[in-house]
Amino acid sequence: MRIFSTIRKTAGSLLLLVLSLPLSAQNSPYIRAVDEYVPAPGQFVNSLPELSASDTPETAAAKCTSEIGGKEGIVTLGGYGGYITFHFDHPVVNVQGAYDLYIKGNAHEGSSEPGIVMVSQDENGNGLPDDTWYELSGSADTDSIGRVDYDYTITYTKSDLQDVPWTDSRGNSGVVARNEYHNQEYFPLWLPSPLTFHGTRLPDNGFDRSGKGIYWVQNTFAYGYVDNVADSIGSCFNIGHAVDRHRQSVHLPSIDFVRVYSAVNQQCGWIGETSTEVCRAVDLHPTATLIGPVSASPARLLRIFSLDGRTLQHVRRGVNILQYTDGTIKKIHIK
């Protein structure tokens, strides 16, 4: 444990605040372990990774860790609501003005299967992901107003080797349809039925360009979702975008757990259900040292300086000085 201090200018005086965060020169940028794996039904469920009725929630999480912990693999989340929760071997620091996380899916042109990212702090210190969760706001919050459902619930019921029926909180019903390409059970075999999920539902993004059911396209969202675009920048996430359940911004100095869940409920013909996949996750600054006050009310980043006083356009390796609109001054070190 190292102790770091910061200086904040308030009402003409200097206030010294101290923040303690565990820091290790051996911090790994990669996933240490998967804590939870609860997929919704889907055509790749029970196959990516391979799981059976003899598995348990603990062995399912362990198999996901073997697949994407410290390396690149692939885990499917199934249809709407299916999720995976994981952590690193250290808290992920919220570096102001920079992306904090890289989460890779398997998106490619014309195939966006967006997943929402949530983050949590281990507030009770028990090492479990059972504290308050915060969503990282994405582009649909601004460019799809009125089309996003922020209070959506769906329930799936197992029907052995048949289409999986669902009902939702809006009075709708449907199925996760089976197809000729995947013959295994689509309902997660180690989980009980019925299976219910709740969260934010993004607007449908798939359409049949051919008009004949043969050429389905899933349009990308502008930013902020896993498995949405193929490029690296589009797969990066900023903890500074965290919002609470009332969609109000919250300031989180660091986070301990990350969750990704499938955020669209749609069937795209022969392609099947829209299901987010997660291939790997990276802390973009595992050795960053946060020096600054913990504040419940977020302030806007005003300027970034180098140690010699030069204005910077973005944070760089080495020491960066961050100035905020509330007068806060923070120093971060990025190796």
Buried (B, 14 or more C-beta within 10 A) or exposed (E): EEEBEBBBEEEEEEEEBEBEBEBEEEBBBBBBBBBBBBBBBBBBBBBBBEBEEEBEBEBBBBBBBEBBBBEEBBBBBBBBBBBBBBBBBBBBBBBBBBBBBBBBBBBEEEBBBBBBBBBBBBEEEEEBBEBEBBBBBBBBBEEBEEEBBEEBBBBBEBBEEEBBBBBBBEEEEBBBBBBEEBEBBBBBBBBEBEBEBEBBBBBBBBBBEEEEEEEBBBEBBBBBBBBBBBEEEBBBBBBBBBBEEEEEEBBBBBBBBBBBBBBBBBBBBEBBBBBBBBBBBBBBBBBBBBBBBEBEEBBEBEEBBEEEEEEBEEBEEEBBBBBBEBEBBBBBBBE
